[in-house]
Amino acid sequence: MKITTFFHYCSGADKALMEKCPTETSKYVGIGATIFFTGLFAALSGAYALNTVFDNIWISVVFGLLWGLMIFNLDRYIVSSMRKEGKPSREILLATPRLILAVLISVVIARPLELKIFEKEIEPELIVMEQEQFATQEAAVQVRFKPTQDSIRQQLAAIQQTINTKTQHRDALVREAQEEADGTGGSRRRNLGPIYKVKKADADAATQELIEFKQQQARRIQELQTSLTQQDSLLAANLNSLERSRRDGLAARMEALDRLTDQSSAILWAHVFIFLLFVALETAPVVVKLIAPTGPYDNLLRQEEHTFVCGELEGRTKLHTEIKERVATYPNHERDFITGRLDTELGKI
């Protein structure tokens, strides 16, 4: 069947050897199917991740397919390069780097798919993040204007405080003069005598001083109020010029998902299980081939590779022999040098 042949190809199995051991068909179909679907998930994951970056469906599809093919090819190489030697400890040692690489690949594949799975939960969190970012920008703008505004308000408050102090002093002198006049205070005599006239003069002087001070400070107060109004207008203009950009990129979505996992134990556990699922899918072909007993296909493959090694050894030995026969007529020192080098090279095989 074509589908069986296709999955055999995905598993990295040799077609000619598989025809000699049909009992291994199911195992390698399962391994090939796992590798194929892992590549498919990688393509979907890559396309979604790139769509959040480029916001272009065609670019995302093209690069997603390339990413899926790369992961497919890498998984196929990882599995096909493993050899069953009947030595579990050695096989585990050789499989460890492949398992680590498979876990790393699963992390890369799982993350974008998680963003798609939790998309409905991520969207509201993105809005919250946008509001927080905008509030931070507003606060930064307000901080720039606050020292100048505070300085102007302090100057206005100082002038107003002086006016209030002088007003209170004037009111106190007027009250003392009035009490002196009606006999409710001071000398306790109801008359407009010299004491009243002195107090009345003090009150009039204080009133005149207050009027003059207000007249002197009126222009300064106007300038300060105008400056404060200008600062408020500039602040409002800067706040209005802030761009309320939408946070919708890949990094923002990953940050939102991290915030959600911190806030919700349900999302945290879902995140963990999804990650473990992809780790299991990605490492399954390696684990299956690692724990499976040595089968006919492994024996045939080892025999085929041994035949190749023997053929290579025979060919190199034959070539060395032919060279030795050709140099037999050479001077002794040249013949000894060449044959010695040939024997050394042959000993390295």
C-alpha positions in Angstrom: 0.0 0.0 0.0 1.2 3.5 -0.8 0.4 4.8 2.8 2.5 2.0 4.3 5.4 2.8 1.9 5.1 6.5 2.8 5.3 5.8 6.5 8.2 3.5 6.0 10.0 6.3 4.2 9.1 8.7 7.1 10.6 6.2 9.6 13.9 6.1 7.6 13.5 2.4 7.0 15.1 0.9 3.8 12.4 -0.3 1.4 14.4 -3.3 0.1 15.1 -4.5 3.6 11.5 -4.0 4.8 10.3 -6.3 2.0 12.5 -9.1 3.4 10.9 -8.7 7.0 7.2 -8.0 6.7 6.7 -8.7 10.4 8.4 -5.3 11.1 5.9 -3.4 9.0 3.6 -2.4 11.8 6.4 -1.1 14.1 8.0 1.1 11.4 4.6 2.3 10.1 3.9 3.5 13.7 7.3 5.2 14.0 6.9 6.8 10.6 3.4 8.0 11.3 4.6 9.6 14.6 7.4 11.4 12.8 5.0 12.6 10.0 2.4 14.0 12.5 5.2 15.6 14.5 6.3 17.4 11.4 2.7 18.3 10.6 2.2 19.8 14.1 5.5 21.7 13.7 4.2 23.2 10.4 1.0 24.3 12.0 2.9 25.7 15.0 5.4 27.6 12.8 2.7 29.0 10.6 0.7 30.3 13.5 3.8 31.8 15.2 4.9 33.5 12.0 1.4 34.8 11.3 1.5 36.7 14.5 4.8 38.3 13.4 4.2 39.0 9.7 0.4 39.1 9.7 0.4 37.6 6.2 -1.2 34.2 5.6 0.8 33.3 2.6 4.2 34.1 4.1 3.1 32.2 7.2 2.1 29.1 5.2 5.3 29.0 3.2 7.6 29.4 6.1 5.4 27.1 8.2 5.8 24.3 5.6 9.5 24.9 5.5 9.7 24.7 9.3 7.6 21.5 9.4 9.8 19.9 6.7 12.9 20.8 8.7 11.5 19.2 11.9 10.3 16.2 9.9 13.7 15.7 8.3 15.5 16.2 11.7 13.2 13.6 13.4 13.6 11.2 10.6 17.4 11.5 10.9 17.3 11.1 14.6 15.4 7.8 14.4 17.1 6.3 11.3 20.5 7.0 12.7 19.8 4.8 15.8 21.1 1.3 15.7 20.1 -1.8 17.8 23.2 -3.5 19.0 21.8 -5.7 21.8 23.7 -3.6 24.4 21.1 -1.6 26.4 23.6 0.6 28.3 25.4 1.6 25.1 22.1 2.2 23.3 20.8 4.4 26.1 24.0 6.4 26.1 23.9 6.9 22.4 20.1 7.8 22.6 20.5 10.4 25.3 21.6 13.3 23.0 18.8 12.3 20.7 16.2 12.4 23.5 17.5 15.8 24.7 17.2 17.1 21.1 13.7 15.7 20.8 12.6 17.4 24.1 14.0 20.7 22.8 12.1 20.3 19.5 8.9 19.5 21.4 9.3 22.8 23.4 9.6 24.7 20.2 6.6 23.0 18.6 4.3 23.2 21.7 4.7 26.8 22.6 3.0 28.4 19.5 0.2 25.7 19.6 -0.4 26.6 23.3 -0.9 30.2 22.3 -3.5 29.1 19.8 -5.2 26.8 22.3 -5.4 29.5 25.0 -6.2 32.3 22.5 -9.6 33.2 24.1 -8.0 33.5 27.5 -5.0 35.4 26.1 -7.0 38.1 24.3 -8.5 39.7 27.5 -5.0 39.6 29.2 -3.5 41.4 26.2 -6.1 44.2 26.8 -5.1 44.4 30.4 -1.4 44.6 29.4 -2.2 47.3 26.9 -3.9 49.4 29.6 -1.0 48.9 32.0 1.4 49.9 29.3 -0.6 53.0 28.4 -0.9 53.9 32.1 2.9 53.6 32.5 3.3 55.9 29.4 0.9 58.5 30.9 2.7 58.4 34.2 6.1 59.0 32.5 4.6 62.0 30.6 3.1 63.4 33.8 6.4 63.0 35.6 8.1 65.3 33.1 5.6 68.1 33.7 5.1 67.6 37.5 8.2 69.5 38.8 7.3 72.6 36.8 3.6 72.5 37.7 4.5 71.9 41.4 6.9 74.9 41.4 4.2 77.2 39.9 1.6 76.0 42.4 4.0 76.5 45.3 4.6 80.1 44.2 0.9 80.7 43.9 0.3 79.1 47.3 3.1 81.2 48.8 1.6 84.5 47.5 -1.9 83.4 48.6 -0.6 82.5 52.0 1.0 86.0 52.3 -2.3 87.6 51.3 -4.2 85.4 53.8 -1.7 86.4 56.6 -2.0 90.1 55.8 -5.8 89.8 55.5 -6.0 88.1 58.9 -3.8 90.8 60.4 -5.9 93.6 58.9 -9.1 91.9 60.1 -7.7 91.7 63.6 -6.8 95.4 63.7 -10.2 96.4 62.3 -11.8 94.2 65.0 -9.7 95.8 67.7 -10.7 99.3 66.6 -14.3 98.3 66.4 -14.2 96.8 69.9 -12.5 99.9 71.2 -15.3 102.0 69.6 -18.2 100.1 71.0 -16.6 99.3 74.4 -16.5 95.5 74.0 -12.8 95.4 74.1 -9.6 97.4 74.7 -10.3 100.1 77.4 -13.9 99.0 77.8 -15.1 102.5 77.3 -17.6 103.3 74.5 -16.0 106.3 72.8 -14.1 107.4 69.8 -11.1 108.7 71.7 -7.4 108.8 71.0 -7.0 105.0 71.6 -9.6 104.2 69.0 -8.1 106.7 66.6 -4.7 104.9 67.0 -6.2 101.5 66.4 -8.2 102.8 63.5 -5.1 104.2 61.9 -3.3 100.9 62.3 -6.3 99.1 60.7 -6.4 101.6 57.9 -2.6 101.2 57.3 -3.0 97.4 57.3 -5.8 97.7 54.8 -3.8 99.9 52.6 -0.8 97.6 52.8 -3.0 94.6 51.8 -4.5 96.5 48.9 -1.0 97.6 47.7 0.4 94.0 48.1 -2.6 92.6 46.0 -2.0 95.2 43.3 1.7 94.4 43.3 1.2 90.6 43.1 -1.8 90.7 40.7 0.4 90.7 37.6 2.7 88.0 39.1 -0.4 85.8 39.9 -1.7 86.3 36.4 1.6 85.2 34.9 1.8 82.2 37.1 -1.8 81.1 36.3 -1.1 81.6 32.6 2.1 79.5 32.9 0.2 76.8 34.8 -2.6 76.8 32.1 0.1 76.4 29.4 1.7 73.5 31.3 -1.7 71.8 31.6 -2.3 72.3 27.9 1.1 70.9 27.0 0.5 67.9 29.3 -2.9 67.3 27.7 -1.4 67.5 24.2 1.4 65.1 25.1 -1.1 62.6 26.6 -3.3 62.9 23.5 -0.3 62.2 21.2 0.4 58.9 22.9 -0.2 56.0 20.6 -2.4 53.4 22.1 -0.8 50.6 20.1 -2.3 47.1 20.3 0.0 44.4 21.8 -0.6 41.5 19.5 2.9 40.2 18.8 4.3 36.8 19.5 6.3 38.0 22.5 3.3 39.8 24.0 1.2 36.6 23.7 3.9 34.6 25.3 4.1 37.1 28.2 0.3 37.0 28.5 0.3 33.2 28.7 3.0 33.3 31.4 0.9 35.8 33.4 -2.2 33.6 33.0 -0.3 30.5 34.3 0.8 32.5 37.3 -2.8 33.6 38.0 -4.6 30.4 37.3 -3.7 26.9 38.5 -6.1 25.4 35.9 -4.2 27.0 33.0 -0.9 26.1 34.6 -1.8 22.4 34.7 -3.2 22.5 31.2 0.1 24.1 30.1 2.1 21.4 31.8 0.0 18.5 30.3 0.1 20.0 26.8 3.9 20.3 27.1 4.2 16.7 28.4 2.0 15.5 25.5 4.3 17.1 22.9 7.4 15.7 24.7 5.8 12.3 24.6 4.9 12.6 20.9 8.4 13.9 20.0 10.3 11.3 22.0 8.0 8.4 21.2 9.9 7.2 18.0 13.2 7.3 19.8 11.8 5.6 22.9 10.0 2.9 20.9 13.1 2.1 18.9 15.2 2.1 22.1 13.0 -0.3 24.1 11.9 -2.5 21.2 13.8 -5.8 21.0 16.2 -6.4 18.2 14.1 -7.5 15.2 14.7 -8.9 11.7 15.0 -5.5 10.2 17.8 -4.6 12.6 19.6 -7.8 11.9 19.3 -7.3 8.1 20.5 -3.7 8.4 23.5 -4.7 10.5 24.3 -7.5 8.0 23.9 -5.0 5.1 26.2 -2.5 6.8 28.7 -5.2 7.6 28.7 -6.4 4.0 29.5 -2.9 2.9 32.4 -2.6 5.5 33.7 -6.0 4.3 33.5 -4.9 0.7 35.3 -1.7 1.5 38.0 -3.6 3.4 38.4 -6.1 0.6 38.6 -3.3 -2.0 41.2 -1.4 -0.1 43.3 -4.5 0.6 43.2 -5.5 -3.1 44.3 -2.0 -4.0 47.1 -2.1 -1.6 48.2 -5.5 -2.9 48.2 -4.1 -6.5 50.3 -1.1 -5.5 52.8 -3.4 -3.7 53.1 -5.5 -6.8 53.7 -2.3 -8.9 56.4 -1.0 -6.6 58.3 -4.3 -6.4 60.8 -3.1 -9.0 61.4 0.2 -7.1 64.7 0.7 -5.2 64.7 -0.9 -1.8 64.3 2.3 0.3 61.4 3.6 -1.9 59.7 0.2 -1.9 60.1 -0.1 1.9 58.7 3.4 2.5 55.7 2.8 0.3 54.8 -0.6 1.7 55.3 0.6 5.2 52.9 3.4 4.7 50.4 1.1 3.0 50.6 -1.4 5.9 50.0 1.5 8.4 47.0 2.7 6.5 45.6 -0.8 6.2 46.0 -1.3 10.0 43.8 1.7 10.7 40.8 0.1 9.1 
